[in-house]
């Protein structure tokens, strides 16, 4: 099945978002490490363009706000 979502960020952003979601993953795995259910964040990465766009927007906004406050 082809992905419904187009990621509009760069490769580094993609890896960081996937890593963050993986760190908090709620997917269930059965015998042989086969996924038996998919958590909502993983599902949204594949099927929800608005979710992915929102993640990218918030990341950009966070960096902008930190820069304005003089924080790294």
PQR file with spaces between the fields and no chain letter, atoms N, CA, C, O and H, PARSE charges and radii, in Angstrom:
ATOM       1  N    UNK     1       0.842   -1.168    0.000 -0.4000 1.5000
ATOM       2  CA   UNK     1       0.000    0.000    0.000 -0.0000 2.0000
ATOM       3  C    UNK     1       0.894    1.240    0.000  0.5500 1.7000
ATOM       4  O    UNK     1       1.822    1.340    0.803 -0.5500 1.4000
ATOM       5  N    UNK     2       0.620    2.167   -0.884 -0.4000 1.5000
ATOM       6  CA   UNK     2       1.400    3.398   -0.974 -0.0000 2.0000
ATOM       7  C    UNK     2       1.011    4.355    0.149  0.5500 1.7000
ATOM       8  O    UNK     2      -0.129    4.361    0.614 -0.5500 1.4000
ATOM       9  H    UNK     2      -0.134    2.086   -1.537  0.4000 1.0000
ATOM      10  N    UNK     3       1.973    5.154    0.571 -0.4000 1.5000
ATOM      11  CA   UNK     3       1.726    6.125    1.637 -0.0000 2.0000
ATOM      12  C    UNK     3       0.828    7.238    1.113  0.5500 1.7000
ATOM      13  O    UNK     3       0.942    7.649   -0.042 -0.5500 1.4000
ATOM      14  H    UNK     3       2.899    5.148    0.193  0.4000 1.0000
ATOM      15  N    UNK     4      -0.061    7.717    1.968 -0.4000 1.5000
ATOM      16  CA   UNK     4      -0.961    8.803    1.621 -0.0000 2.0000
ATOM      17  C    UNK     4      -0.344   10.163    1.914  0.5500 1.7000
ATOM      18  O    UNK     4      -0.872   11.185    1.477 -0.5500 1.4000
ATOM      19  H    UNK     4      -0.153    7.383    2.906  0.4000 1.0000
ATOM      20  N    UNK     5       0.758   10.190    2.643 -0.4000 1.5000
ATOM      21  CA   UNK     5       1.340   11.429    3.151 -0.0000 2.0000
ATOM      22  C    UNK     5       2.610   11.768    2.389  0.5500 1.7000
ATOM      23  O    UNK     5       3.410   10.890    2.065 -0.5500 1.4000
ATOM      24  H    UNK     5       1.187    9.360    2.999  0.4000 1.0000
ATOM      25  N    UNK     6       2.781   13.056    2.107 -0.4000 1.5000
ATOM      26  CA   UNK     6       4.021   13.561    1.517 -0.0000 2.0000
ATOM      27  C    UNK     6       4.727   14.365    2.600  0.5500 1.7000
ATOM      28  O    UNK     6       4.165   15.314    3.146 -0.5500 1.4000
ATOM      29  H    UNK     6       2.131   13.769    2.370  0.4000 1.0000
ATOM      30  N    UNK     7       5.959   13.981    2.907 -0.4000 1.5000
ATOM      31  CA   UNK     7       6.725   14.666    3.943 -0.0000 2.0000
ATOM      32  C    UNK     7       7.426   15.855    3.312  0.5500 1.7000
ATOM      33  O    UNK     7       8.183   15.694    2.355 -0.5500 1.4000
ATOM      34  H    UNK     7       6.417   13.210    2.464  0.4000 1.0000
ATOM      35  N    UNK     8       7.178   17.056    3.843 -0.4000 1.5000
ATOM      36  CA   UNK     8       7.721   18.281    3.257 -0.0000 2.0000
ATOM      37  C    UNK     8       8.944   18.802    4.001  0.5500 1.7000
ATOM      38  O    UNK     8       9.364   19.938    3.782 -0.5500 1.4000
ATOM      39  H    UNK     8       6.562   17.187    4.620  0.4000 1.0000
ATOM      40  N    UNK     9       9.511   17.993    4.866 -0.4000 1.5000
ATOM      41  CA   UNK     9      10.707   18.392    5.592 -0.0000 2.0000
ATOM      42  C    UNK     9      11.945   17.782    4.964  0.5500 1.7000
ATOM      43  O    UNK     9      11.890   17.175    3.894 -0.5500 1.4000
ATOM      44  H    UNK     9       9.170   17.070    5.043  0.4000 1.0000
ATOM      45  N    UNK    10      13.070   17.958    5.659 -0.4000 1.5000
ATOM      46  CA   UNK    10      14.307   17.373    5.155 -0.0000 2.0000
ATOM      47  C    UNK    10      14.554   16.010    5.813  0.5500 1.7000
ATOM      48  O    UNK    10      13.792   15.582    6.680 -0.5500 1.4000
ATOM      49  H    UNK    10      13.114   18.451    6.528  0.4000 1.0000
ATOM      50  N    UNK    11      15.612   15.347    5.395 -0.4000 1.5000
ATOM      51  CA   UNK    11      15.899   13.998    5.875 -0.0000 2.0000
ATOM      52  C    UNK    11      16.181   13.986    7.383  0.5500 1.7000
ATOM      53  O    UNK    11      15.754   13.072    8.088 -0.5500 1.4000
ATOM      54  H    UNK    11      16.231   15.694    4.691  0.4000 1.0000
ATOM      55  N    UNK    12      16.895   14.995    7.870 -0.4000 1.5000
ATOM      56  CA   UNK    12      17.200   15.057    9.296 -0.0000 2.0000
ATOM      57  C    UNK    12      15.911   15.178   10.114  0.5500 1.7000
ATOM      58  O    UNK    12      15.757   14.498   11.129 -0.5500 1.4000
ATOM      59  H    UNK    12      17.242   15.737    7.298  0.4000 1.0000
ATOM      60  N    UNK    13      14.998   16.029    9.683 -0.4000 1.5000
ATOM      61  CA   UNK    13      13.717   16.188   10.382 -0.0000 2.0000
ATOM      62  C    UNK    13      12.925   14.890   10.371  0.5500 1.7000
ATOM      63  O    UNK    13      12.301   14.528   11.368 -0.5500 1.4000
ATOM      64  H    UNK    13      15.124   16.581    8.859  0.4000 1.0000
ATOM      65  N    UNK    14      12.951   14.197    9.256 -0.4000 1.5000
ATOM      66  CA   UNK    14      12.233   12.923    9.155 -0.0000 2.0000
ATOM      67  C    UNK    14      12.777   11.916   10.160  0.5500 1.7000
ATOM      68  O    UNK    14      12.004   11.266   10.865 -0.5500 1.4000
ATOM      69  H    UNK    14      13.458   14.491    8.445  0.4000 1.0000
ATOM      70  N    UNK    15      14.097   11.780   10.232 -0.4000 1.5000
ATOM      71  CA   UNK    15      14.704   10.844   11.180 -0.0000 2.0000
ATOM      72  C    UNK    15      14.376   11.216   12.623  0.5500 1.7000
ATOM      73  O    UNK    15      14.090   10.343   13.442 -0.5500 1.4000
ATOM      74  H    UNK    15      14.724   12.308    9.660  0.4000 1.0000
ATOM      75  N    UNK    16      14.418   12.511   12.934 -0.4000 1.5000
ATOM      76  CA   UNK    16      14.144   12.951   14.305 -0.0000 2.0000
ATOM      77  C    UNK    16      12.688   12.710   14.700  0.5500 1.7000
ATOM      78  O    UNK    16      12.412   12.313   15.832 -0.5500 1.4000
ATOM      79  H    UNK    16      14.650   13.220   12.269  0.4000 1.0000
ATOM      80  N    UNK    17      11.765   12.945   13.783 -0.4000 1.5000
ATOM      81  CA   UNK    17      10.351   12.711   14.079 -0.0000 2.0000
ATOM      82  C    UNK    17      10.084   11.221   14.255  0.5500 1.7000
ATOM      83  O    UNK    17       9.403   10.820   15.198 -0.5500 1.4000
ATOM      84  H    UNK    17      11.989   13.268   12.864  0.4000 1.0000
ATOM      85  N    UNK    18      10.608   10.413   13.368 -0.4000 1.5000
ATOM      86  CA   UNK    18      10.419    8.960   13.485 -0.0000 2.0000
ATOM      87  C    UNK    18      11.043    8.442   14.774  0.5500 1.7000
ATOM      88  O    UNK    18      10.462    7.583   15.437 -0.5500 1.4000
ATOM      89  H    UNK    18      11.162   10.739   12.602  0.4000 1.0000
ATOM      90  N    UNK    19      12.217    8.951   15.139 -0.4000 1.5000
ATOM      91  CA   UNK    19      12.875    8.531   16.381 -0.0000 2.0000
ATOM      92  C    UNK    19      12.035    8.910   17.603  0.5500 1.7000
ATOM      93  O    UNK    19      11.897    8.113   18.530 -0.5500 1.4000
ATOM      94  H    UNK    19      12.689    9.649   14.601  0.4000 1.0000
ATOM      95  N    UNK    20      11.480   10.112   17.607 -0.4000 1.5000
ATOM      96  CA   UNK    20      10.655   10.555   18.735 -0.0000 2.0000
ATOM      97  C    UNK    20       9.402    9.696   18.863  0.5500 1.7000
ATOM      98  O    UNK    20       9.010    9.318   19.967 -0.5500 1.4000
ATOM      99  H    UNK    20      11.592   10.760   16.854  0.4000 1.0000
ATOM     100  N    UNK    21       8.784    9.391   17.739 -0.4000 1.5000
ATOM     101  CA   UNK    21       7.579    8.558   17.783 -0.0000 2.0000
ATOM     102  C    UNK    21       7.936    7.136   18.195  0.5500 1.7000
ATOM     103  O    UNK    21       7.204    6.516   18.968 -0.5500 1.4000
ATOM     104  H    UNK    21       9.102    9.698   16.842  0.4000 1.0000
ATOM     105  N    UNK    22       9.035    6.617   17.699 -0.4000 1.5000
ATOM     106  CA   UNK    22       9.463    5.264   18.073 -0.0000 2.0000
ATOM     107  C    UNK    22       9.746    5.172   19.568  0.5500 1.7000
ATOM     108  O    UNK    22       9.440    4.165   20.206 -0.5500 1.4000
ATOM     109  H    UNK    22       9.629    7.120   17.071  0.4000 1.0000
ATOM     110  N    UNK    23      10.330    6.229   20.118 -0.4000 1.5000
ATOM     111  CA   UNK    23      10.644    6.258   21.544 -0.0000 2.0000
ATOM     112  C    UNK    23       9.373    6.135   22.395  0.5500 1.7000
ATOM     113  O    UNK    23       9.411    5.578   23.493 -0.5500 1.4000
ATOM     114  H    UNK    23      10.578    7.047   19.599  0.4000 1.0000
ATOM     115  N    UNK    24       8.264    6.650   21.894 -0.4000 1.5000
ATOM     116  CA   UNK    24       6.992    6.631   22.620 -0.0000 2.0000
ATOM     117  C    UNK    24       5.968    5.715   21.967  0.5500 1.7000
ATOM     118  O    UNK    24       4.764    5.906   22.141 -0.5500 1.4000
ATOM     119  H    UNK    24       8.233    7.102   21.002  0.4000 1.0000
ATOM     120  N    UNK    25       6.427    4.740   21.231 -0.4000 1.5000
ATOM     121  CA   UNK    25       5.562    3.850   20.453 -0.0000 2.0000
ATOM     122  C    UNK    25       4.657    2.998   21.348  0.5500 1.7000
ATOM     123  O    UNK    25       5.072    2.501   22.395 -0.5500 1.4000
ATOM     124  H    UNK    25       7.405    4.585   21.089  0.4000 1.0000
ATOM     125  N    UNK    26       3.413    2.851   20.900 -0.4000 1.5000
ATOM     126  CA   UNK    26       2.470    2.006   21.612 -0.0000 2.0000
ATOM     127  C    UNK    26       1.993    0.845   20.763  0.5500 1.7000
ATOM     128  O    UNK    26       0.967    0.237   21.068 -0.5500 1.4000
ATOM     129  H    UNK    26       3.076    3.255   20.050  0.4000 1.0000
ATOM     130  N    UNK    27       2.721    0.527   19.703 -0.4000 1.5000
ATOM     131  CA   UNK    27       2.345   -0.596   18.835 -0.0000 2.0000
ATOM     132  C    UNK    27       2.483   -1.911   19.607  0.5500 1.7000
ATOM     133  O    UNK    27       3.311   -2.033   20.510 -0.5500 1.4000
ATOM     134  H    UNK    27       3.555    1.021   19.455  0.4000 1.0000
ATOM     135  N    UNK    28       1.661   -2.880   19.236 -0.4000 1.5000
ATOM     136  CA   UNK    28       1.749   -4.214   19.839 -0.0000 2.0000
ATOM     137  C    UNK    28       2.401   -5.161   18.851  0.5500 1.7000
ATOM     138  O    UNK    28       2.142   -5.113   17.648 -0.5500 1.4000
ATOM     139  H    UNK    28       0.989   -2.781   18.503  0.4000 1.0000
ATOM     140  N    UNK    29       3.260   -6.029   19.389 -0.4000 1.5000
ATOM     141  CA   UNK    29       3.962   -7.003   18.560 -0.0000 2.0000
ATOM     142  C    UNK    29       3.690   -8.401   19.079  0.5500 1.7000
ATOM     143  O    UNK    29       3.660   -8.639   20.286 -0.5500 1.4000
ATOM     144  H    UNK    29       3.470   -6.068   20.366  0.4000 1.0000
ATOM     145  N    UNK    30       3.493   -9.313   18.155 -0.4000 1.5000
ATOM     146  CA   UNK    30       3.226  -10.696   18.505 -0.0000 2.0000
ATOM     147  C    UNK    30       4.447  -11.567   18.269  0.5500 1.7000
ATOM     148  O    UNK    30       5.570  -11.070   18.189 -0.5500 1.4000
ATOM     149  H    UNK    30       3.517   -9.119   17.174  0.4000 1.0000
ATOM     150  N    UNK    31       4.223  -12.868   18.160 -0.4000 1.5000
ATOM     151  CA   UNK    31       5.324  -13.811   17.924 -0.0000 2.0000
ATOM     152  C    UNK    31       6.098  -13.446   16.658  0.5500 1.7000
ATOM     153  O    UNK    31       5.521  -13.030   15.654 -0.5500 1.4000
ATOM     154  H    UNK    31       3.310  -13.272   18.225  0.4000 1.0000
ATOM     155  N    UNK    32       7.384  -13.608   16.731 -0.4000 1.5000
ATOM     156  CA   UNK    32       8.236  -13.296   15.592 -0.0000 2.0000
ATOM     157  C    UNK    32       8.382  -11.800   15.363  0.5500 1.7000
ATOM     158  O    UNK    32       8.783  -11.363   14.284 -0.5500 1.4000
ATOM     159  H    UNK    32       7.853  -13.946   17.547  0.4000 1.0000
ATOM     160  N    UNK    33       8.053  -11.014   16.393 -0.4000 1.5000
ATOM     161  CA   UNK    33       8.151   -9.555   16.317 -0.0000 2.0000
ATOM     162  C    UNK    33       7.312   -8.971   15.181  0.5500 1.7000
ATOM     163  O    UNK    33       7.694   -7.982   14.555 -0.5500 1.4000
ATOM     164  H    UNK    33       7.728  -11.369   17.269  0.4000 1.0000
ATOM     165  N    UNK    34       6.158   -9.601   14.925 -0.4000 1.5000
ATOM     166  CA   UNK    34       5.223   -9.134   13.905 -0.0000 2.0000
ATOM     167  C    UNK    34       4.256   -8.155   14.552  0.5500 1.7000
ATOM     168  O    UNK    34       3.664   -8.450   15.590 -0.5500 1.4000
ATOM     169  H    UNK    34       5.848  -10.405   15.434  0.4000 1.0000
ATOM     170  N    UNK    35       4.100   -6.992   13.937 -0.4000 1.5000
ATOM     171  CA   UNK    35       3.206   -5.971   14.485 -0.0000 2.0000
ATOM     172  C    UNK    35       1.756   -6.448   14.389  0.5500 1.7000
ATOM     173  O    UNK    35       1.271   -6.783   13.309 -0.5500 1.4000
ATOM     174  H    UNK    35       4.582   -6.753   13.094  0.4000 1.0000
ATOM     175  N    UNK    36       1.075   -6.475   15.535 -0.4000 1.5000
ATOM     176  CA   UNK    36      -0.330   -6.897   15.567 -0.0000 2.0000
ATOM     177  C    UNK    36      -1.282   -5.710   15.627  0.5500 1.7000
ATOM     178  O    UNK    36      -2.442   -5.830   15.234 -0.5500 1.4000
ATOM     179  H    UNK    36       1.469   -6.203   16.413  0.4000 1.0000
ATOM     180  N    UNK    37      -0.809   -4.568   16.114 -0.4000 1.5000
ATOM     181  CA   UNK    37      -1.602   -3.340   16.070 -0.0000 2.0000
ATOM     182  C    UNK    37      -0.658   -2.154   15.989  0.5500 1.7000
ATOM     183  O    UNK    37       0.469   -2.200   16.482 -0.5500 1.4000
ATOM     184  H    UNK    37       0.133   -4.470   16.434  0.4000 1.0000
ATOM     185  N    UNK    38      -1.134   -1.098   15.363 -0.4000 1.5000
ATOM     186  CA   UNK    38      -0.326    0.096   15.144 -0.0000 2.0000
ATOM     187  C    UNK    38      -0.830    1.214   16.044  0.5500 1.7000
ATOM     188  O    UNK    38      -2.033    1.463   16.127 -0.5500 1.4000
ATOM     189  H    UNK    38      -2.050   -1.061   14.962  0.4000 1.0000
ATOM     190  N    UNK    39       0.102    1.889   16.721 -0.4000 1.5000
ATOM     191  CA   UNK    39      -0.281    3.006   17.587 -0.0000 2.0000
ATOM     192  C    UNK    39      -0.730    4.198   16.729  0.5500 1.7000
ATOM     193  O    UNK    39      -0.400    4.284   15.547 -0.5500 1.4000
ATOM     194  H    UNK    39       1.079    1.687   16.653  0.4000 1.0000
ATOM     195  N    UNK    40      -1.473    5.094   17.335 -0.4000 1.5000
ATOM     196  CA   UNK    40      -2.026    6.249   16.627 -0.0000 2.0000
ATOM     197  C    UNK    40      -0.948    7.131   15.981  0.5500 1.7000
ATOM     198  O    UNK    40      -1.118    7.537   14.832 -0.5500 1.4000
ATOM     199  H    UNK    40      -1.741    5.023   18.295  0.4000 1.0000
ATOM     200  N    UNK    41       0.156    7.440   16.677 -0.4000 1.5000
ATOM     201  CA   UNK    41       1.172    8.273   16.020 -0.0000 2.0000
ATOM     202  C    UNK    41       1.793    7.626   14.779  0.5500 1.7000
ATOM     203  O    UNK    41       2.006    8.304   13.773 -0.5500 1.4000
ATOM     204  H    UNK    41       0.294    7.110   17.611  0.4000 1.0000
ATOM     205  N    UNK    42       2.083    6.333   14.839 -0.4000 1.5000
ATOM     206  CA   UNK    42       2.619    5.658   13.655 -0.0000 2.0000
ATOM     207  C    UNK    42       1.595    5.650   12.520  0.5500 1.7000
ATOM     208  O    UNK    42       1.943    5.862   11.359 -0.5500 1.4000
ATOM     209  H    UNK    42       1.910    5.783   15.656  0.4000 1.0000
ATOM     210  N    UNK    43       0.347    5.407   12.861 -0.4000 1.5000
ATOM     211  CA   UNK    43      -0.717    5.403   11.853 -0.0000 2.0000
ATOM     212  C    UNK    43      -0.845    6.783   11.214  0.5500 1.7000
ATOM     213  O    UNK    43      -1.016    6.895   10.000 -0.5500 1.4000
ATOM     214  H    UNK    43       0.064    5.234   13.805  0.4000 1.0000
ATOM     215  N    UNK    44      -0.764    7.830   12.030 -0.4000 1.5000
ATOM     216  CA   UNK    44      -0.897    9.196   11.514 -0.0000 2.0000
ATOM     217  C    UNK    44       0.254    9.559   10.580  0.5500 1.7000
ATOM     218  O    UNK    44       0.044   10.291    9.612 -0.5500 1.4000
ATOM     219  H    UNK    44      -0.625    7.738   13.016  0.4000 1.0000
ATOM     220  N    UNK    45       1.462    9.066   10.843 -0.4000 1.5000
ATOM     221  CA   UNK    45       2.590    9.346    9.955 -0.0000 2.0000
ATOM     222  C    UNK    45       2.333    8.855    8.538  0.5500 1.7000
ATOM     223  O    UNK    45       2.841    9.425    7.572 -0.5500 1.4000
ATOM     224  H    UNK    45       1.632    8.472   11.629  0.4000 1.0000
ATOM     225  N    UNK    46       1.551    7.806    8.424 -0.4000 1.5000
ATOM     226  CA   UNK    46       1.281    7.207    7.115 -0.0000 2.0000
ATOM     227  C    UNK    46       0.022    7.766    6.471  0.5500 1.7000
ATOM     228  O    UNK    46      -0.050    7.878    5.247 -0.5500 1.4000
ATOM     229  H    UNK    46       1.139    7.344    9.209  0.4000 1.0000
ATOM     230  N    UNK    47      -0.977    8.119    7.287 -0.4000 1.5000
ATOM     231  CA   UNK    47      -2.290    8.435    6.732 -0.0000 2.0000
ATOM     232  C    UNK    47      -2.802    9.854    6.956  0.5500 1.7000
ATOM     233  O    UNK    47      -3.856   10.196    6.419 -0.5500 1.4000
ATOM     234  H    UNK    47      -0.919    8.028    8.281  0.4000 1.0000
ATOM     235  N    UNK    48      -2.115   10.691    7.718 -0.4000 1.5000
ATOM     236  CA   UNK    48      -2.677   11.985    8.083 -0.0000 2.0000
ATOM     237  C    UNK    48      -1.728   13.128    7.716  0.5500 1.7000
ATOM     238  O    UNK    48      -0.815   13.461    8.473 -0.5500 1.4000
ATOM     239  H    UNK    48      -1.259   10.413    8.154  0.4000 1.0000
ATOM     240  N    UNK    49      -1.958   13.720    6.548 -0.4000 1.5000
ATOM     241  CA   UNK    49      -1.099   14.801    6.060 -0.0000 2.0000
ATOM     242  C    UNK    49      -1.101   15.986    7.022  0.5500 1.7000
ATOM     243  O    UNK    49      -0.055   16.592    7.255 -0.5500 1.4000
ATOM     244  H    UNK    49      -2.700   13.449    5.934  0.4000 1.0000
ATOM     245  N    UNK    50      -2.254   16.320    7.579 -0.4000 1.5000
ATOM     246  CA   UNK    50      -2.348   17.464    8.489 -0.0000 2.0000
ATOM     247  C    UNK    50      -1.492   17.237    9.746  0.5500 1.7000
ATOM     248  O    UNK    50      -0.853   18.166   10.239 -0.5500 1.4000
ATOM     249  H    UNK    50      -3.104   15.828    7.390  0.4000 1.0000
ATOM     250  N    UNK    51      -1.483   16.029   10.248 -0.4000 1.5000
ATOM     251  CA   UNK    51      -0.679   15.671   11.424 -0.0000 2.0000
ATOM     252  C    UNK    51       0.804   15.897   11.133  0.5500 1.7000
ATOM     253  O    UNK    51       1.508   16.522   11.925 -0.5500 1.4000
ATOM     254  H    UNK    51      -2.002   15.274    9.848  0.4000 1.0000
ATOM     255  N    UNK    52       1.267   15.396   10.012 -0.4000 1.5000
ATOM     256  CA   UNK    52       2.678   15.516    9.653 -0.0000 2.0000
ATOM     257  C    UNK    52       3.042   16.988    9.419  0.5500 1.7000
ATOM     258  O    UNK    52       4.094   17.445    9.867 -0.5500 1.4000
ATOM     259  H    UNK    52       0.695   14.888    9.368  0.4000 1.0000
ATOM     260  N    UNK    53       2.181   17.724    8.724 -0.4000 1.5000
ATOM     261  CA   UNK    53       2.436   19.149    8.510 -0.0000 2.0000
ATOM     262  C    UNK    53       2.494   19.890    9.842  0.5500 1.7000
ATOM     263  O    UNK    53       3.323   20.782   10.024 -0.5500 1.4000
ATOM     264  H    UNK    53       1.327   17.352    8.361  0.4000 1.0000
ATOM     265  N    UNK    54       1.614   19.522   10.771 -0.4000 1.5000
ATOM     266  CA   UNK    54       1.603   20.148   12.091 -0.0000 2.0000
ATOM     267  C    UNK    54       2.882   19.877   12.862  0.5500 1.7000
ATOM     268  O    UNK    54       3.413   20.774   13.517 -0.5500 1.4000
ATOM     269  H    UNK    54       0.940   18.798   10.623  0.4000 1.0000
ATOM     270  N    UNK    55       3.382   18.649   12.792 -0.4000 1.5000
ATOM     271  CA   UNK    55       4.646   18.327   13.461 -0.0000 2.0000
ATOM     272  C    UNK    55       5.780   19.189   12.920  0.5500 1.7000
ATOM     273  O    UNK    55       6.586   19.719   13.685 -0.5500 1.4000
ATOM     274  H    UNK    55       2.950   17.921   12.260  0.4000 1.0000
ATOM     275  N    UNK    56       5.837   19.325   11.615 -0.4000 1.5000
ATOM     276  CA   UNK    56       6.892   20.138   11.010 -0.0000 2.0000
ATOM     277  C    UNK    56       6.746   21.611   11.393  0.5500 1.7000
ATOM     278  O    UNK    56       7.740   22.281   11.673 -0.5500 1.4000
ATOM     279  H    UNK    56       5.182   18.894   10.994  0.4000 1.0000
ATOM     280  N    UNK    57       5.512   22.113   11.406 -0.4000 1.5000
ATOM     281  CA   UNK    57       5.271   23.503   11.762 -0.0000 2.0000
ATOM     282  C    UNK    57       5.695   23.781   13.203  0.5500 1.7000
ATOM     283  O    UNK    57       6.355   24.784   13.476 -0.5500 1.4000
ATOM     284  H    UNK    57       4.705   21.568   11.179  0.4000 1.0000
ATOM     285  N    UNK    58       5.320   22.905   14.109 -0.4000 1.5000
ATOM     286  CA   UNK    58       5.647   23.111   15.523 -0.0000 2.0000
ATOM     287  C    UNK    58       7.149   23.036   15.739  0.5500 1.7000
ATOM     288  O    UNK    58       7.695   23.798   16.538 -0.5500 1.4000
ATOM     289  H    UNK    58       4.784   22.090   13.887  0.4000 1.0000
ATOM     290  N    UNK    59       7.819   22.142   15.050 -0.4000 1.5000
ATOM     291  CA   UNK    59       9.283   22.063   15.164 -0.0000 2.0000
ATOM     292  C    UNK    59       9.915   23.367   14.707  0.5500 1.7000
ATOM     293  O    UNK    59      10.833   23.867   15.357 -0.5500 1.4000
ATOM     294  H    UNK    59       7.375   21.523   14.401  0.4000 1.0000
ATOM     295  N    UNK    60       9.439   23.924   13.603 -0.4000 1.5000
ATOM     296  CA   UNK    60       9.960   25.182   13.088 -0.0000 2.0000
ATOM     297  C    UNK    60       9.673   26.317   14.055  0.5500 1.7000
ATOM     298  O    UNK    60      10.544   27.144   14.324 -0.5500 1.4000
ATOM     299  H    UNK    60       8.693   23.518   13.075  0.4000 1.0000
ATOM     300  N    UNK    61       8.471   26.358   14.572 -0.4000 1.5000
ATOM     301  CA   UNK    61       8.078   27.401   15.511 -0.0000 2.0000
ATOM     302  C    UNK    61       8.907   27.313   16.793  0.5500 1.7000
ATOM     303  O    UNK    61       9.315   28.337   17.341 -0.5500 1.4000
ATOM     304  H    UNK    61       7.764   25.685   14.354  0.4000 1.0000
ATOM     305  N    UNK    62       9.153   26.104   17.268 -0.4000 1.5000
ATOM     306  CA   UNK    62       9.959   25.909   18.473 -0.0000 2.0000
ATOM     307  C    UNK    62      11.353   26.479   18.284  0.5500 1.7000
ATOM     308  O    UNK    62      11.860   27.188   19.153 -0.5500 1.4000
ATOM     309  H    UNK    62       8.822   25.272   16.824  0.4000 1.0000
ATOM     310  N    UNK    63      11.969   26.176   17.160 -0.4000 1.5000
ATOM     311  CA   UNK    63      13.315   26.676   16.886 -0.0000 2.0000
ATOM     312  C    UNK    63      13.324   28.199   16.788  0.5500 1.7000
ATOM     313  O    UNK    63      14.250   28.850   17.272 -0.5500 1.4000
ATOM     314  H    UNK    63      11.557   25.600   16.454  0.4000 1.0000
ATOM     315  N    UNK    64      12.299   28.764   16.165 -0.4000 1.5000
ATOM     316  CA   UNK    64      12.201   30.220   16.049 -0.0000 2.0000
ATOM     317  C    UNK    64      12.059   30.867   17.421  0.5500 1.7000
ATOM     318  O    UNK    64      12.733   31.855   17.713 -0.5500 1.4000
ATOM     319  H    UNK    64      11.547   28.235   15.771  0.4000 1.0000
ATOM     320  N    UNK    65      11.196   30.323   18.255 -0.4000 1.5000
ATOM     321  CA   UNK    65      10.989   30.883   19.588 -0.0000 2.0000
ATOM     322  C    UNK    65      12.242   30.763   20.449  0.5500 1.7000
ATOM     323  O    UNK    65      12.575   31.685   21.194 -0.5500 1.4000
ATOM     324  H    UNK    65      10.649   29.521   18.018  0.4000 1.0000
ATOM     325  N    UNK    66      12.933   29.637   20.352 -0.4000 1.5000
ATOM     326  CA   UNK    66      14.171   29.471   21.099 -0.0000 2.0000
ATOM     327  C    UNK    66      15.223   30.480   20.636  0.5500 1.7000
ATOM     328  O    UNK    66      15.956   31.029   21.458 -0.5500 1.4000
ATOM     329  H    UNK    66      12.662   28.888   19.747  0.4000 1.0000
ATOM     330  N    UNK    67      15.303   30.726   19.331 -0.4000 1.5000
ATOM     331  CA   UNK    67      16.262   31.688   18.802 -0.0000 2.0000
ATOM     332  C    UNK    67      15.937   33.094   19.306  0.5500 1.7000
ATOM     333  O    UNK    67      16.838   33.864   19.637 -0.5500 1.4000
ATOM     334  H    UNK    67      14.707   30.279   18.663  0.4000 1.0000
ATOM     335  N    UNK    68      14.651   33.421   19.360 -0.4000 1.5000
ATOM     336  CA   UNK    68      14.247   34.749   19.837 -0.0000 2.0000
ATOM     337  C    UNK    68      14.570   34.930   21.326  0.5500 1.7000
ATOM     338  O    UNK    68      14.829   36.046   21.777 -0.5500 1.4000
ATOM     339  H    UNK    68      13.918   32.796   19.091  0.4000 1.0000
ATOM     340  N    UNK    69      14.554   33.845   22.074 -0.4000 1.5000
ATOM     341  CA   UNK    69      14.847   33.911   23.511 -0.0000 2.0000
ATOM     342  C    UNK    69      16.347   33.770   23.787  0.5500 1.7000
ATOM     343  O    UNK    69      16.788   33.912   24.928 -0.5500 1.4000
ATOM     344  H    UNK    69      14.343   32.939   21.708  0.4000 1.0000
ATOM     345  N    UNK    70      17.128   33.491   22.738 -0.4000 1.5000
ATOM     346  CA   UNK    70      18.562   33.354   22.895 -0.0000 2.0000
ATOM     347  C    UNK    70      18.982   32.025   23.491  0.5500 1.7000
ATOM     348  O    UNK    70      20.053   31.922   24.089 -0.5500 1.4000
ATOM     349  H    UNK    70      16.769   33.375   21.811  0.4000 1.0000
ATOM     350  N    UNK    71      18.136   30.994   23.333 -0.4000 1.5000
ATOM     351  CA   UNK    71      18.454   29.663   23.846 -0.0000 2.0000
ATOM     352  C    UNK    71      18.932   28.773   22.721  0.5500 1.7000
ATOM     353  O    UNK    71      18.514   28.949   21.576 -0.5500 1.4000
ATOM     354  H    UNK    71      17.266   31.077   22.847  0.4000 1.0000
ATOM     355  N    UNK    72      19.806   27.813   23.023 -0.4000 1.5000
ATOM     356  CA   UNK    72      20.317   26.920   21.974 -0.0000 2.0000
ATOM     357  C    UNK    72      19.255   25.973   21.441  0.5500 1.7000
ATOM     358  O    UNK    72      19.536   25.165   20.556 -0.5500 1.4000
ATOM     359  H    UNK    72      20.146   27.670   23.952  0.4000 1.0000
